[in-house]
Amino acid sequence: MNKLFETSRINSMVLSNRFVRSATWEGMATPDGAVTPKLIETMTALARGEVGLIISSHAYVRPDGQAGLGQLGIYKDNLIPGLREMTTAVHESGGKIVIQLSHAGNFAAKKLTGKAPLVVSNFEGLASSPRQEITQQDIREMVSAFAEAARRAKAAGFDGVQIHSAHGYLLSQFLSPVFNKRMDEYGGEVLNRARIHLEIYKAIRQVVGQDYPVLVKLNCRDFIENGMSLEDSLQVASYLADAGIDAIELSGGFLTSDKLSPSRLGINIVEKEAYFQEEARAVKKETGIPLILVGGIRSFEVAERLVDEGVADYISMSRPLIREPELIRRWKAGDRRRAECRSDNLCFKPGMDGEGIYCVVKSREKKT
């Protein structure tokens, strides 16, 4: 059997193949972050399409951490029934689902939260709009918020949780020298900048137990001037691996950096795919724990090579599965044509308009 379709485990979670749906903002939740039928259908379509592991969009762990319209929430107990309805539907469709836990920090949407965004420290340009610097008490409360969110995730039937520390959201901001200029034990050297991650991991583990999968999404680099380097990322990955994290999903870039815009557009040849693969090779060598790689993978042969060469253990995709939720089933059946996704990013505009994301090109093709 092809390695991509063999059974594997992340902690106690048994997966039917090595394909992962990377966390994708769907813009389909209610204004207070509750699950909707449309969101459930999106998740079950992925499960029916035989995606080995579905990772939900970033779910905000506190109301002041909301990043965008229609974002999923996990900040209060009365959201659990809707979340449970979603996990049950995924399981009945043969899938596994992990929820990504997040706080947007500086990138929180004040128009939605009604509060000044939290920042790790005072940084250049901060005065342009109101921000609130995080105190040590705030940090303790944030650690508890992530742990409480993990408790809700387990109660709702999720197969695991993923801590979001990539793309410039709050935990990523702690790691980045651009945003973290603190002078206390949460700033300065890499171990200090990673301290909140280790505290959150420990707090989550105390709540969910040892056999519940806890993953993390990390930047390999920030790809902004004076941002987190690969060397820093390797150290953070090593700290988390030593602490007991079950898997790392490796990504890169900030919401405001080039790696999350031009490099993601027009991925139409093999040479443009898997743009974090060399960094992944380094992280895998450093940690030895299961590595999930995201970043422009569009071809079966590229996915196969990455796993065969030991660059990554799992292949993670986002936009291709917006266009083709059945892509993995197609590949498994022997149709190995590359993903139909054009990497044009048009899929996110409907989400920003309150409709929820979908492949705009595919929708146009259906009408003609």
C-alpha positions in Angstrom: 0.0 0.0 0.0 1.1 3.6 -0.7 2.5 5.2 2.4 0.1 8.1 2.0 -2.8 5.7 2.6 -1.5 3.6 5.4 -2.9 3.8 8.9 -1.0 5.8 11.5 -1.4 7.2 15.0 -0.9 10.6 16.7 -1.0 9.7 20.4 -4.3 7.7 20.8 -5.8 9.0 17.5 -5.8 6.5 14.7 -5.8 8.0 11.2 -6.8 6.2 8.0 -4.3 8.2 5.8 -1.7 10.9 5.9 -3.7 13.8 4.5 -4.8 16.6 6.7 -7.2 19.5 6.1 -5.3 22.5 7.5 -7.3 24.9 9.7 -9.2 27.2 7.3 -11.3 30.1 8.3 -14.7 29.3 6.9 -16.7 32.4 8.0 -19.7 30.2 8.6 -20.3 30.5 12.4 -23.0 32.7 14.0 -22.1 36.1 15.3 -21.3 34.7 18.7 -19.2 31.8 17.2 -21.7 29.0 17.3 -21.8 26.1 14.8 -24.2 26.3 11.9 -25.7 23.7 9.6 -23.5 25.1 6.8 -20.4 24.6 8.8 -21.4 21.0 9.7 -22.0 20.3 6.0 -18.6 21.7 5.1 -16.9 19.4 7.7 -18.9 16.3 6.7 -18.1 16.9 3.0 -14.4 16.7 4.0 -15.0 13.5 6.0 -16.9 11.9 3.1 -14.0 13.0 0.9 -11.8 10.8 3.0 -9.5 13.5 4.4 -7.6 11.6 7.2 -7.7 14.4 9.7 -9.8 17.6 9.6 -8.5 20.6 11.6 -11.2 23.2 12.3 -10.7 26.9 11.6 -9.1 28.8 14.4 -11.6 28.9 17.3 -11.3 31.9 19.6 -10.7 31.0 23.3 -11.9 34.4 24.6 -14.3 36.9 23.1 -11.5 39.5 22.9 -9.6 37.1 20.7 -11.9 37.0 17.7 -10.1 37.7 14.4 -12.9 37.8 11.9 -16.5 37.6 10.8 -18.2 34.2 11.2 -15.3 32.8 13.1 -15.8 29.7 15.2 -15.8 30.2 19.0 -15.0 27.9 22.0 -15.0 30.4 24.8 -18.1 29.4 26.7 -19.8 26.2 27.7 -23.1 26.8 25.8 -21.2 26.5 22.5 -20.5 22.8 23.4 -23.8 21.3 22.1 -23.3 22.8 18.6 -19.7 21.7 18.5 -20.7 18.2 19.6 -23.3 18.1 16.8 -20.4 18.9 14.4 -18.0 16.2 15.7 -20.8 13.6 15.8 -21.6 14.3 12.1 -17.9 14.0 11.2 -17.5 10.8 13.0 -20.6 9.3 11.5 -19.1 10.2 8.1 -15.9 8.3 9.0 -13.7 11.3 9.8 -11.5 12.5 12.6 -11.6 16.1 13.7 -9.3 18.3 15.8 -10.2 21.9 16.8 -7.6 24.7 16.6 -7.5 27.0 19.6 -6.5 30.6 19.0 -6.5 34.2 20.2 -5.8 36.9 17.6 -4.0 39.3 19.9 -2.9 42.4 18.0 -5.0 41.1 15.0 -8.3 40.9 16.9 -11.1 42.7 15.2 -12.1 45.6 17.4 -15.3 46.1 15.4 -16.4 42.6 16.5 -15.0 42.5 20.0 -15.7 46.0 21.1 -12.3 46.1 22.9 -8.8 47.4 22.2 -6.7 44.4 20.9 -4.2 42.8 23.3 -0.6 43.1 22.4 2.4 41.3 23.9 4.4 44.5 24.3 4.7 48.0 23.0 6.1 47.9 19.5 6.8 50.3 16.6 3.6 51.7 15.2 1.5 50.7 18.2 0.4 54.3 18.8 -1.5 54.4 15.5 -4.5 52.7 17.2 -5.4 51.8 20.7 -3.9 48.6 22.1 -3.7 47.0 25.5 -0.4 45.5 26.6 -0.7 42.1 28.3 0.1 42.0 32.0 1.4 38.9 33.8 -2.1 38.5 35.3 -3.5 38.6 31.7 -1.0 35.9 30.8 -2.2 33.7 33.6 -5.8 34.2 32.5 -4.9 33.5 28.9 -3.3 30.2 29.9 -6.5 29.3 31.8 -8.6 30.3 28.7 -6.7 27.9 26.4 -7.0 25.1 29.0 -10.7 25.7 29.4 -11.2 25.7 25.7 -9.4 22.3 25.5 -11.8 21.0 28.2 -14.7 22.1 26.1 -13.2 20.5 23.0 -12.8 17.1 24.7 -16.4 17.4 26.1 -17.7 18.2 22.6 -16.1 15.1 21.1 -13.1 16.5 19.2 -10.4 13.9 18.6 -7.7 16.4 19.8 -6.8 20.1 19.9 -4.2 22.2 18.1 -2.6 25.2 19.7 -2.4 28.0 17.1 1.0 29.7 17.2 1.5 30.7 13.6 0.7 33.5 11.1 1.0 36.3 13.6 -1.8 35.5 16.0 -1.2 36.0 19.8 1.1 33.1 20.5 3.0 33.7 17.3 3.4 37.3 18.5 5.0 36.1 21.7 7.6 34.3 19.6 8.3 37.1 17.3 11.0 39.7 18.2 9.0 42.2 16.2 6.0 42.1 18.6 7.7 40.8 21.8 9.9 43.4 23.4 9.0 42.4 26.9 11.7 42.8 29.6 10.2 40.1 32.0 10.4 36.3 31.9 8.2 36.3 28.8 10.6 38.3 26.6 14.2 38.3 25.4 15.7 34.9 24.7 13.8 32.2 22.9 13.0 30.1 26.0 11.3 33.2 27.5 9.4 33.9 24.4 8.2 30.3 24.3 7.3 30.3 28.0 3.6 30.9 27.5 3.4 28.0 25.0 4.9 25.6 27.5 2.5 26.9 30.2 -0.5 26.5 27.9 0.6 23.0 26.9 1.0 22.0 30.5 -2.3 23.4 31.5 -4.1 21.7 28.6 -2.4 18.4 29.4 -3.6 18.6 33.0 -7.2 19.1 31.8 -7.3 16.5 29.0 -5.0 13.8 30.2 -1.9 12.1 28.7 -3.7 10.1 25.9 -5.5 13.0 24.3 -3.8 14.4 21.2 -2.4 17.9 21.6 -0.9 19.4 18.5 0.7 22.8 17.7 0.9 24.9 14.6 4.2 26.8 14.3 5.8 29.2 11.9 9.1 28.0 10.5 10.0 31.7 10.0 8.0 34.9 10.2 9.2 36.1 6.8 9.2 39.7 8.1 12.1 41.9 8.9 13.5 41.0 12.4 10.9 38.3 12.8 11.4 34.8 14.2 14.2 32.9 12.4 14.4 29.3 11.5 17.0 28.8 14.3 14.5 30.2 16.9 11.7 28.0 15.4 13.9 24.9 15.8 14.4 25.8 19.5 10.7 26.3 20.1 9.9 23.1 18.4 12.5 21.3 20.5 11.1 22.7 23.7 7.5 21.6 22.8 8.7 18.2 21.7 10.5 17.7 25.0 7.4 18.8 26.9 5.4 16.1 25.2 3.5 17.8 22.3 2.1 15.1 20.0 2.7 16.7 16.6 3.8 19.9 14.9 2.1 21.4 11.9 4.7 23.6 10.2 3.7 26.8 8.3 5.2 30.2 8.0 4.6 33.9 7.5 2.5 36.6 9.1 -0.8 37.9 8.0 1.1 40.9 6.8 4.1 39.2 5.2 4.8 38.1 1.6 4.8 34.4 2.5 1.1 34.6 3.1 0.4 36.4 -0.2 2.5 36.4 -3.4 4.1 32.9 -2.8 0.7 31.4 -2.3 -0.7 32.7 -5.6 -0.5 30.8 -8.9 0.9 27.5 -7.7 0.8 26.0 -11.2 4.0 24.0 -11.4 5.6 21.4 -9.1 8.6 23.7 -8.4 6.3 26.2 -6.7 4.8 23.6 -4.3 5.8 22.8 -0.7 7.5 26.1 -0.1 8.4 25.2 3.5 9.9 21.8 2.8 13.5 22.6 3.6 12.5 24.1 6.9 10.4 21.0 7.5 13.4 18.8 7.0 15.2 20.7 9.7 12.4 20.7 12.2 11.8 16.9 11.6 15.5 16.3 12.2 15.5 18.4 15.4 12.4 17.0 17.0 11.7 13.5 15.6 8.0 13.8 16.4 5.2 13.6 13.9 5.4 16.6 11.5 2.5 17.9 9.4 3.6 20.1 6.5 1.3 22.7 4.9 2.2 25.2 2.2 1.3 25.0 -1.5 1.1 21.2 -1.9 -1.0 20.5 -5.0 0.3 17.3 -6.6 0.1 13.7 -5.4 3.7 13.0 -6.5 5.0 15.9 -4.4 3.0 14.7 -1.3 4.3 11.2 -1.9 7.9 12.3 -2.2 7.7 14.4 1.0 6.6 11.4 3.0 8.8 8.9 1.3 11.9 11.1 2.0 10.9 11.6 5.6 10.5 15.4 5.2 7.1 15.2 6.7 4.8 12.5 8.2 1.5 14.2 7.1 0.5 16.4 4.2 -1.7 19.3 5.0 -3.8 21.3 2.6 -6.3 24.2 2.8 -7.4 25.8 -0.5 -7.4 22.6 -2.6 -10.0 21.2 -0.3 -12.2 24.2 -0.6 -12.4 23.5 -4.3 -12.4 19.7 -4.0 -13.4 18.3 -0.6 -13.4 14.9 -2.4 -9.7 15.3 -3.5 -8.2 12.6 -1.3 -10.9 10.1 -2.3 -10.1 10.9 -5.9 -6.4 10.3 -5.4 -7.0 7.1 -3.5 -9.2 5.8 -6.4 -6.3 6.2 -8.7 -7.1 9.6 -10.4 -3.8 11.3 -9.5 -4.3 14.5 -11.4 -3.1 17.6 -9.5 -5.6 19.5 -7.3 -7.9 21.7 -9.4 -7.3 24.7 -7.1 -5.9 27.7 -9.0 -4.4 29.3 -5.9 -6.2 32.6 -6.7 -7.5 33.3 -3.1 -10.9 34.3 -4.5 -12.4 31.8 -2.1 -12.0 34.1 0.9 -13.9 37.1 -0.5 -17.3 35.5 0.1 -16.3 34.8 3.7 -15.4 38.4 4.2 -18.8 39.3 2.7 -20.6 37.1 5.2 -21.4 34.3 2.9 -18.8 31.8 4.0 -15.9 30.7 1.8 -16.3 28.7 -1.4 -14.5 28.2 -4.7 -15.6 31.2 -6.7 -14.2 29.8 -10.0 -16.0 26.4 -9.5 -19.2 28.3 -8.8 -18.8 30.3 -12.0 -18.1 27.1 -14.0 -21.3 25.5 -12.7 -23.3 28.5 -14.0 -21.9 28.4 -17.5 
